[in-house]
Every structure is written in C-alpha cells, then in structure tokens.
Amino acid sequence: MERVSICHITTVHDAFDTRIFYKECTSLAKHFSECFLIAPLAHNTETDGIKILGVPSSPSRFKRFFITDFRTFKKALGIDVQIYHFHDPEFIPWALLLKSIKKVKIIYDVHEDYYYTIKEKEWIKGKWLRKVIASLFRHFEIVSSRHLDAIILADDCYNESFKGVNKRIVEILNYPIIKNRPAEINFEKASFSMVYSGTVSENRGLWNLLYVMKHLAKIRNDIKLYIIGKFVSNDLLATAQDYIAKENLSACIEIVGGDSYIKREVIDSYHMKMDLGLFLPPPSKNYERKLSTKFFEYMLAGIPFIASNLKRWKAFVEENRCGFTVDPNNTEEICKQIIYLIEHPDIRKRMGEAGKKAVLEKYNWETEEKKLIALYQELLLQ
C-alpha cells in the first residue's frame, strides 16, 4: 500500500480535544500510514499512533495569532504529508500560504458559525464593532474557502453560510463515539447527581447553573452538581469560586478541571455516574441554530437532560423523548423540573433509555467516520 501521511493543525484547541484527537485523528490513524497533530502542548509525544508535535501556547490572543500561528506554520512546513486539515479560522492565512508553497491538499474544519460567535464575543467592546468584524470575517472566510480543497462542517446549519462556496463540502457531525471506554474515577456520589460538561463560560449558562443550585440548596440537601471542564478565563473561575463560597454552596457544587482541560475519557466516566445533565445557556443566535454536542454525550451515557427552550433544541428533545426544555432564565421552573425528575425515577429511566437508543441507532461517530475516510480517499485520488 502506498504510504500516506496526513496532518491535523489546531492553534486554539487542546491537543486532546474530543473532535480533533479522539474522533478524527484516531479514526484516520487506523487508515493511513502516518498521522500528525500539531497542537498547543509543551512537548512532542505519540499516543494511539498519533504523532503530536507540540507548540507552546501564547498567553494572549494577539501573541497567539502572530507567534503561535507562525510557529505552527513552521512545524507544518517541516513535515512531508499529502493532506493538511486545520481547525481554527485564525489559521486560514497560514493554510493558504502552506498550500501555495507545498502544493498540497488543505481541509478546513468549521467547528462554529463564526459570524454569530464573533457577534457574541464580549471582549470585543461595542455591539457595532462586533458586527463589523463579524461581517468582515464572514467575507474573508468565504473568499478564502474557495481556494481550499474541502470544507468540513461540524453542524448541518452551517450549510447556509457555505452553500456554493466550495465544490467539496461535507457534513461530519460531532456525534459521540459509542465504543469509548470511560476512565476509572473515584468519588462519593451524592444521592442525586447532576452534570454540566464542556467549556465553562457565561454565555454557556454558568450563572444559570449557579442560581439553580442556590435555589435548590434551600429546598434539599441531597443534590450535587458537577461542573466539568475548563473555564474560559481564570478570572471567571475565581468569580465563580467566590460566589460558591459566599453562598455556602461548596457542599453541593464541585468544579472538576476549572483551570485545566479534562480528557474525554474522564468526562465520560463522570457522565456514567450521573442522574441528570444540564445545559442552560441564555438565548443566542449562535445556539438557537445548532444542536449541542453535550446532548448526544448525555444521551450516550443514558441520562436525561434539561436544556434551554430554543426552538431547534425543543424539537430535538421532543422528537427523541430524552429530557425537558425550559426557560433558562426562570430558575424556579428549572428547579421544578429537576425536583419532578428526582421524584419520578421511572420517567428519568425511560428518557435516559430513549436517548441512548437514539444515539446507538442514529447519532454516533461511527456513521460520521465513514464520511471522513471517504473524503480523504477522494482527495488522495485527485
């Protein structure tokens, strides 16, 4: 068999990001001779047949764009592969330069609709400025994508933005891996345990979670929430910890990770021991267009979940009978639904089983892996 080497590139995500490392790279490493991953890491290593080339991360966005991205580009330039597959929009200029110099195939993996996410970036001061930057980036992204060899979309709602932009657009959805084996963890489970997992931020509903636990703590003392993931900033983590201490919530809220990335198998192990999943972001254009990966992860673990009542989310939950949707800003309503599920374990079990069945039959990585391999094989024949 002809030797085929490929390389994934990320300057923003963790080296062990679930989609990049555990799904895509792990799948590709089984089919091709050599799989590289250039990612933020202090050292080089090899795991599961994937050669990780570490690039030290920069503390600021400015330094990351001009220093980390350049270092990443240099590393990419120094290896001999047939296909480069990058995951961050800030790397687009470097990817185009890489294609121009090396005459190789380039894939752009679109994780978000960045037009909407930029408009919600609070660190960009001023709503008008965010809109201008989002519009300029949208134009740049679309024009640049015409010169790449393939575009991968992590959600079907992104099709609207990329329609007709590139001849090779493939939806490879962010469904969970059904064959994953959770890690072993030791912790004393509360009578009723709830979980939020993933990146922790205000626009992902952190304060709604804390307000719900403050309210529940006045009613019952047998409920615990595990917030599992890395906070978007140390300042936000400190603010959340201060609030938890001030409101005497330390006994019913545990932060796992906080200032560090949590590996997929550890998150999965927590999920398997939970009774309920939560995801309660305030309404936003970004979230209302797409389904959250958390839904599928909760469903695979066999636990029901309560989510914000965005139109598409509500339809999905009702179709799969896997939980409830609520007004994320209505703390009392959320608490009532939680209490209801505590008092009705039969309904909780039925919802959990329905969700797991749906993932095993429809929403799993094994179906998406086939599309990813097919795309690579098509590009290699060009």
C-alpha positions as CSV (number, residue, x, y, z in Angstrom):
1,M,0.0,0.0,0.0
2,E,1.2,3.5,-0.9
3,R,2.5,5.4,2.2
4,V,0.1,8.2,3.1
5,S,0.9,10.9,5.7
6,I,-1.6,13.4,7.0
7,C,-1.6,16.3,9.5
8,H,-4.2,18.0,11.6
9,I,-3.5,21.5,12.9
10,T,-5.0,23.5,15.7
11,T,-3.7,26.6,17.4
12,V,-6.7,27.1,19.7
13,H,-8.0,23.7,20.8
14,D,-6.3,21.4,23.3
15,A,-4.1,18.7,21.8
16,F,-6.6,16.1,23.2
17,D,-9.7,17.9,22.0
18,T,-12.6,15.4,21.6
19,R,-13.4,16.1,18.0
20,I,-9.8,16.6,16.8
21,F,-7.9,13.9,18.7
22,Y,-10.4,11.3,19.8
23,K,-12.6,11.3,16.8
24,E,-10.9,12.5,13.6
25,C,-7.2,11.8,14.3
26,T,-7.9,8.4,15.9
27,S,-10.1,7.4,13.0
28,L,-7.6,8.5,10.4
29,A,-4.6,6.9,12.2
30,K,-6.3,3.5,11.6
31,H,-6.5,4.0,7.9
32,F,-3.3,5.9,6.9
33,S,0.4,5.3,7.4
34,E,1.2,8.4,9.5
35,C,-1.0,10.8,11.3
36,F,0.5,14.1,12.8
37,L,-1.3,16.5,15.0
38,I,0.3,20.0,15.6
39,A,-1.4,21.5,18.7
40,P,-0.7,23.5,21.8
41,L,1.4,21.3,24.0
42,A,4.7,21.8,25.9
43,H,6.4,18.8,24.3
44,N,6.2,16.2,21.4
45,T,4.6,12.9,22.1
46,E,2.9,9.9,20.4
47,T,-0.4,8.5,21.6
48,D,-2.6,5.9,19.9
49,G,-0.5,6.1,16.7
50,I,-0.9,9.9,16.5
51,K,2.4,11.9,16.5
52,I,1.7,15.1,18.4
53,L,4.0,18.0,17.6
54,G,3.7,20.4,20.5
55,V,3.7,24.2,20.1
56,P,3.9,26.3,23.3
57,S,0.7,28.3,23.6
58,S,0.7,32.1,24.0
59,P,-1.0,33.9,26.9
60,S,-2.8,36.4,24.7
61,R,-4.9,36.4,21.5
62,F,-2.5,38.8,19.8
63,K,0.6,36.7,20.6
64,R,-1.3,33.5,19.6
65,F,-2.1,34.9,16.2
66,F,1.3,36.3,15.4
67,I,3.6,33.9,17.4
68,T,1.8,30.6,18.0
69,D,0.3,30.5,14.5
70,F,3.7,31.3,12.9
71,R,5.4,28.5,15.0
72,T,2.6,26.1,14.0
73,F,3.1,27.1,10.3
74,K,6.8,26.4,10.5
75,K,6.2,23.0,12.1
76,A,3.7,22.2,9.4
77,L,6.1,23.3,6.7
78,G,8.8,21.0,8.1
79,I,6.9,17.7,7.7
80,D,6.1,15.8,4.5
81,V,2.4,15.0,4.2
82,Q,-0.2,14.8,1.5
83,I,-3.1,16.4,3.4
84,Y,-3.3,19.2,6.0
85,H,-6.5,19.5,8.0
86,F,-6.9,22.7,10.1
87,H,-9.5,23.6,12.7
88,D,-9.2,27.3,13.5
89,P,-10.3,30.2,11.4
90,E,-7.3,32.3,12.5
91,F,-5.1,29.8,10.7
92,I,-6.7,30.5,7.3
93,P,-4.0,32.8,6.0
94,W,-1.3,30.4,7.0
95,A,-3.2,27.5,5.4
96,L,-3.3,29.4,2.1
97,L,0.4,30.1,2.4
98,L,1.0,26.4,3.1
99,K,-1.0,25.4,0.1
100,S,0.9,27.9,-2.1
101,I,4.3,26.7,-1.0
102,K,3.8,22.9,-0.8
103,K,1.1,22.3,-3.4
104,V,-0.8,20.0,-1.0
105,K,-4.4,19.3,-0.2
106,I,-5.9,21.5,2.5
107,I,-9.1,20.8,4.5
108,Y,-10.8,23.5,6.7
109,D,-12.9,22.0,9.5
110,V,-15.6,24.5,10.6
111,H,-16.5,24.0,14.2
112,E,-18.7,27.1,14.6
113,D,-20.6,29.7,12.6
114,Y,-18.0,32.4,13.4
115,Y,-20.2,35.2,12.1
116,Y,-22.5,34.6,15.1
117,T,-19.9,33.7,17.6
118,I,-17.9,36.9,16.9
119,K,-21.0,39.0,17.4
120,E,-21.3,37.5,20.9
121,K,-17.6,38.0,21.9
122,E,-17.8,40.2,25.0
123,W,-14.1,41.0,24.9
124,I,-14.7,42.9,21.6
125,K,-16.1,46.2,23.0
126,G,-19.2,47.5,21.4
127,K,-22.0,45.8,19.6
128,W,-21.5,47.8,16.4
129,L,-17.8,46.9,16.3
130,R,-18.6,43.2,16.8
131,K,-21.0,43.3,13.9
132,V,-18.5,45.0,11.6
133,I,-15.7,42.5,12.5
134,A,-18.1,39.5,12.1
135,S,-19.2,40.7,8.6
136,L,-15.6,41.3,7.5
137,F,-14.6,37.9,8.8
138,R,-17.5,36.2,7.0
139,H,-16.4,37.7,3.7
140,F,-12.8,36.7,4.3
141,E,-13.8,33.2,5.3
142,I,-16.0,32.6,2.3
143,V,-13.5,34.0,-0.3
144,S,-10.6,32.0,1.3
145,S,-12.6,28.8,1.3
146,R,-12.9,28.8,-2.4
147,H,-9.2,28.2,-2.7
148,L,-9.2,25.2,-0.3
149,D,-9.7,21.6,-1.3
150,A,-12.5,20.7,1.0
151,I,-14.7,22.2,3.8
152,I,-15.9,20.1,6.7
153,L,-18.9,21.3,8.6
154,A,-19.5,20.1,12.2
155,D,-23.2,21.1,12.1
156,D,-25.7,21.0,9.2
157,C,-26.8,24.5,10.0
158,Y,-23.5,25.9,8.6
159,N,-24.5,24.8,5.1
160,E,-26.4,28.0,4.7
161,S,-23.2,30.1,5.0
162,F,-21.1,27.9,2.8
163,K,-23.6,27.0,0.0
164,G,-21.8,27.0,-3.4
165,V,-18.5,28.2,-1.9
166,N,-16.5,25.1,-2.5
167,K,-17.2,22.0,-4.7
168,R,-16.3,19.7,-1.8
169,I,-18.4,20.4,1.3
170,V,-19.0,17.6,3.7
171,E,-21.1,17.4,6.9
172,I,-19.2,15.5,9.5
173,L,-21.3,16.0,12.6
174,N,-20.0,16.0,16.1
175,Y,-21.7,12.8,17.3
176,P,-20.2,10.7,20.2
177,I,-18.0,7.7,19.9
178,I,-20.1,4.7,21.1
179,K,-17.1,2.4,21.7
180,N,-15.3,4.7,24.2
181,R,-14.2,3.1,27.5
182,P,-14.6,5.6,30.4
183,A,-11.6,6.0,32.7
184,E,-11.8,4.8,36.3
185,I,-12.6,7.6,38.8
186,N,-13.2,7.5,42.5
187,F,-15.7,9.9,44.1
188,E,-18.5,9.8,46.5
189,K,-21.7,10.2,44.6
190,A,-24.4,12.3,46.0
191,S,-28.0,11.0,46.3
192,F,-28.9,12.9,43.1
193,S,-26.0,14.0,40.9
194,M,-26.2,16.4,38.0
195,V,-23.6,17.4,35.5
196,Y,-22.6,20.2,33.2
197,S,-19.6,19.3,31.0
198,G,-17.6,21.2,28.5
199,T,-16.0,24.7,28.2
200,V,-17.4,26.9,31.0
201,S,-18.4,30.4,30.2
202,E,-21.1,33.0,31.0
203,N,-22.7,32.6,27.5
204,R,-22.8,28.8,28.1
205,G,-25.1,29.4,31.1
206,L,-22.7,29.3,34.1
207,W,-24.7,31.8,36.1
208,N,-28.0,30.0,35.4
209,L,-26.4,26.8,36.8
210,L,-25.2,28.6,40.0
211,Y,-28.5,30.3,40.6
212,V,-30.4,27.0,40.2
213,M,-28.1,25.4,42.8
214,K,-28.5,28.3,45.2
215,H,-32.3,27.8,44.9
216,L,-32.2,24.0,45.2
217,A,-29.9,24.2,48.3
218,K,-32.7,25.9,50.2
219,I,-35.1,23.0,49.4
220,R,-32.9,19.9,49.6
221,N,-29.5,18.8,50.8
222,D,-29.2,15.6,48.7
223,I,-28.4,17.2,45.3
224,K,-25.0,17.9,43.8
225,L,-23.8,19.5,40.6
226,Y,-20.5,18.6,38.9
227,I,-19.2,21.4,36.6
228,I,-16.7,19.5,34.5
229,G,-14.5,21.5,32.1
230,K,-12.1,24.3,31.7
231,F,-13.2,27.9,32.3
232,V,-12.7,30.4,29.5
233,S,-10.6,32.5,31.9
234,N,-9.0,32.3,35.4
235,D,-10.9,35.5,36.3
236,L,-14.3,33.8,35.6
237,L,-13.2,30.7,37.6
238,A,-12.2,32.9,40.6
239,T,-15.5,34.8,40.4
240,A,-17.5,31.5,40.3
241,Q,-15.5,30.1,43.2
242,D,-16.0,33.3,45.2
243,Y,-19.8,33.1,44.6
244,I,-19.9,29.4,45.6
245,A,-18.1,30.2,48.8
246,K,-20.2,33.3,49.6
247,E,-23.5,31.4,49.1
248,N,-22.3,28.4,51.1
249,L,-22.7,26.1,48.0
250,S,-19.4,24.2,48.3
251,A,-21.1,21.1,49.6
252,C,-23.4,20.9,46.5
253,I,-21.2,22.2,43.7
254,E,-17.9,20.6,42.6
255,I,-15.7,22.1,39.9
256,V,-13.7,19.4,38.1
257,G,-10.9,20.9,36.0
258,G,-11.5,24.7,36.2
259,D,-8.1,25.9,35.0
260,S,-7.2,22.8,33.1
261,Y,-8.5,20.7,30.2
262,I,-10.3,17.5,31.1
263,K,-9.8,14.5,28.9
264,R,-12.7,12.8,27.1
265,E,-12.5,9.5,29.0
266,V,-12.7,11.3,32.4
267,I,-15.7,13.3,31.3
268,D,-17.3,10.1,30.1
269,S,-16.7,8.4,33.4
270,Y,-18.5,11.1,35.3
271,H,-21.4,11.0,32.8
272,M,-21.9,7.3,33.5
273,K,-22.4,8.0,37.2
274,M,-24.8,11.0,36.8
275,D,-28.6,11.2,37.1
276,L,-29.2,14.3,35.0
277,G,-27.4,16.5,32.5
278,L,-27.8,20.3,32.3
279,F,-27.2,22.9,29.6
280,L,-28.9,26.2,30.2
281,P,-27.3,29.0,28.1
282,P,-29.3,32.2,27.6
283,P,-30.9,32.6,24.2
284,S,-28.5,33.5,21.4
285,K,-28.4,33.4,17.6
286,N,-25.4,31.1,17.8
287,Y,-27.0,28.4,19.9
288,E,-30.5,28.6,18.5
289,R,-29.2,27.4,15.1
290,K,-27.4,24.3,16.1
291,L,-27.6,21.2,18.4
292,S,-25.1,20.9,21.3
293,T,-22.7,18.0,21.3
294,K,-23.5,17.7,25.1
295,F,-26.9,16.4,24.2
296,F,-25.5,13.4,22.4
297,E,-22.9,12.8,25.2
298,Y,-25.6,12.8,27.9
299,M,-27.8,10.5,25.8
300,L,-25.0,8.0,25.2
301,A,-24.5,7.8,29.0
302,G,-28.2,7.0,29.4
303,I,-29.1,10.1,31.4
304,P,-31.9,12.6,30.5
305,F,-31.1,16.3,30.3
306,I,-32.7,19.7,30.8
307,A,-31.8,22.3,28.2
308,S,-32.8,25.8,27.2
309,N,-36.0,26.0,25.3
310,L,-34.6,27.2,22.0
311,K,-36.8,26.2,19.1
312,R,-34.5,23.6,17.5
313,W,-33.5,22.2,20.9
314,K,-37.1,21.8,21.9
315,A,-38.0,20.0,18.7
316,F,-35.0,17.6,19.1
317,V,-35.8,16.8,22.7
318,E,-39.5,16.2,22.0
319,E,-38.6,14.0,19.0
320,N,-36.2,11.8,20.9
321,R,-38.1,12.0,24.3
322,C,-34.8,12.4,26.1
323,G,-35.4,15.2,28.5
324,F,-37.1,18.6,29.1
325,T,-36.6,22.1,27.8
326,V,-37.1,25.2,30.0
327,D,-36.7,29.0,30.0
328,P,-33.0,29.2,31.1
329,N,-33.7,32.4,32.9
330,N,-36.5,31.0,35.0
331,T,-34.8,29.5,38.0
332,E,-38.0,28.3,39.7
333,E,-39.2,26.5,36.6
334,I,-35.8,24.7,36.2
335,C,-35.9,23.7,39.8
336,K,-39.4,22.3,39.5
337,Q,-38.4,20.1,36.6
338,I,-35.3,18.9,38.5
339,I,-37.5,18.0,41.6
340,Y,-40.0,16.3,39.3
341,L,-37.3,14.1,37.8
342,I,-36.0,13.3,41.3
343,E,-39.4,12.2,42.4
344,H,-40.1,10.2,39.2
345,P,-37.2,7.9,38.6
346,D,-39.3,5.8,36.2
347,I,-39.7,8.8,33.9
348,R,-36.0,9.6,34.3
349,K,-35.1,6.0,33.3
350,R,-37.4,6.0,30.3
351,M,-36.0,9.2,29.0
352,G,-32.4,8.0,29.5
353,E,-33.1,4.8,27.7
354,A,-34.8,6.6,24.8
355,G,-31.8,8.9,24.4
356,K,-29.3,6.1,24.5
357,K,-31.2,4.2,21.9
358,A,-31.3,7.2,19.6
359,V,-27.5,7.7,19.8
360,L,-26.8,4.0,19.2
361,E,-29.0,3.9,16.2
362,K,-28.6,7.4,14.6
363,Y,-26.3,9.9,16.3
364,N,-22.9,8.3,16.6
365,W,-19.4,8.9,15.4
366,E,-19.2,5.5,13.6
367,T,-21.5,6.8,10.9
368,E,-19.5,10.1,10.6
369,E,-16.1,8.3,10.5
370,K,-17.0,6.7,7.2
371,K,-17.7,10.1,5.6
372,L,-14.3,11.4,6.9
373,I,-12.3,8.5,5.4
374,A,-14.2,8.7,2.1
375,L,-13.3,12.4,1.8
376,Y,-9.6,11.7,2.4
377,Q,-9.6,8.9,-0.1
378,E,-11.3,11.2,-2.7
379,L,-8.7,13.9,-2.1
380,L,-5.8,11.5,-2.5
381,L,-7.1,10.4,-5.9
382,Q,-7.2,14.0,-7.2
